[in-house]
Amino acid sequence: MYFGDHEPPHFHVRYQGFNSSISINQLVIESGELPPKILRLVQEWAKYHQDELKENWELCKNDQLPKSIKPL
């Protein structure tokens, strides 16, 4: 996530030269692309941490540091 980023709520994923933006609410790619296996892993992680992602989005909107979220 980036401070002052545009709506709708999303987070950015970088993986081996791939870049994408993932919707926090629908957990789908908004822009960019990821290999299918990596997208499934990201979606699994995001589903488990969706509330934390939403909280971090609000923190970043208010120029506050996001909280750490455990990886898969």
VOVEX-807953 format. One record per residue (C-alpha): x, z, y; residue number from 1; residue in three letters. Coordinates in Angstrom, 3 decimals, decimal comma, always signed. Layout:
# VOVEX-807953
x | z | y | resi | resn
X | Z | Y | NUM | ALA
...
END
This chain:
# VOVEX-807953
x | z | y | resi | resn
+0,000 | +0,000 | +0,000 | 1 | MET
+1,061 | -0,643 | +3,540 | 2 | TYR
+0,264 | +1,356 | +6,664 | 3 | PHE
-2,422 | -0,335 | +8,753 | 4 | GLY
-3,128 | -2,963 | +6,075 | 5 | ASP
-6,313 | -5,054 | +6,213 | 6 | HIS
-9,598 | -4,315 | +4,465 | 7 | GLU
-10,889 | -4,357 | +1,760 | 8 | PRO
-8,988 | -1,533 | +0,013 | 9 | PRO
-6,240 | -2,922 | -2,204 | 10 | HIS
-2,727 | -2,347 | -3,451 | 11 | PHE
+0,182 | -4,699 | -3,960 | 12 | HIS
+1,914 | -5,436 | -7,250 | 13 | VAL
+5,329 | -7,048 | -7,678 | 14 | ARG
+6,577 | -8,029 | -11,109 | 15 | TYR
+9,480 | -10,344 | -11,946 | 16 | GLN
+8,902 | -12,756 | -9,076 | 17 | GLY
+5,102 | -12,446 | -9,155 | 18 | PHE
+3,254 | -10,896 | -6,210 | 19 | ASN
-0,406 | -10,015 | -6,061 | 20 | SER
-2,956 | -7,915 | -4,264 | 21 | SER
-5,418 | -5,949 | -6,435 | 22 | ILE
-8,812 | -4,756 | -5,202 | 23 | SER
-9,158 | -0,991 | -5,602 | 24 | ILE
-12,939 | -1,161 | -6,036 | 25 | ASN
-13,234 | -4,086 | -8,469 | 26 | GLN
-9,696 | -3,983 | -9,961 | 27 | LEU
-9,339 | -7,768 | -9,766 | 28 | VAL
-6,691 | -9,949 | -8,147 | 29 | ILE
-7,553 | -10,716 | -4,517 | 30 | GLU
-4,522 | -12,923 | -3,964 | 31 | SER
-1,435 | -14,020 | -5,850 | 32 | GLY
-1,032 | -13,907 | -9,591 | 33 | GLU
+0,340 | -11,851 | -12,475 | 34 | LEU
+0,913 | -12,690 | -16,131 | 35 | PRO
-2,259 | -11,790 | -18,115 | 36 | PRO
-0,585 | -8,972 | -20,089 | 37 | LYS
+0,781 | -7,369 | -16,914 | 38 | ILE
-2,586 | -7,704 | -15,161 | 39 | LEU
-4,273 | -5,865 | -18,058 | 40 | ARG
-1,705 | -3,050 | -17,844 | 41 | LEU
-2,139 | -2,782 | -14,072 | 42 | VAL
-5,931 | -2,729 | -14,422 | 43 | GLN
-5,748 | -0,024 | -17,100 | 44 | GLU
-3,494 | +2,105 | -14,895 | 45 | TRP
-5,630 | +1,497 | -11,793 | 46 | ALA
-8,876 | +2,367 | -13,600 | 47 | LYS
-7,385 | +5,701 | -14,646 | 48 | TYR
-6,124 | +6,376 | -11,093 | 49 | HIS
-8,872 | +4,726 | -9,037 | 50 | GLN
-9,849 | +7,897 | -7,153 | 51 | ASP
-6,208 | +8,556 | -6,258 | 52 | GLU
-5,804 | +4,960 | -5,082 | 53 | LEU
-8,887 | +5,314 | -2,852 | 54 | LYS
-7,518 | +8,554 | -1,414 | 55 | GLU
-4,138 | +6,937 | -0,742 | 56 | ASN
-5,838 | +3,975 | +0,950 | 57 | TRP
-7,507 | +6,374 | +3,389 | 58 | GLU
-4,219 | +8,178 | +4,008 | 59 | LEU
-2,424 | +4,901 | +4,767 | 60 | CYS
-5,285 | +3,803 | +7,075 | 61 | LYS
-4,610 | +6,981 | +9,055 | 62 | ASN
-0,837 | +6,400 | +9,108 | 63 | ASP
-0,232 | +9,257 | +6,678 | 64 | GLN
+2,066 | +9,139 | +3,665 | 65 | LEU
+0,314 | +8,349 | +0,383 | 66 | PRO
+0,611 | +10,759 | -2,515 | 67 | LYS
+2,622 | +9,861 | -5,580 | 68 | SER
+0,661 | +8,496 | -8,542 | 69 | ILE
+2,034 | +8,701 | -12,086 | 70 | LYS
+2,994 | +5,395 | -13,676 | 71 | PRO
+1,689 | +4,239 | -17,065 | 72 | LEU
END
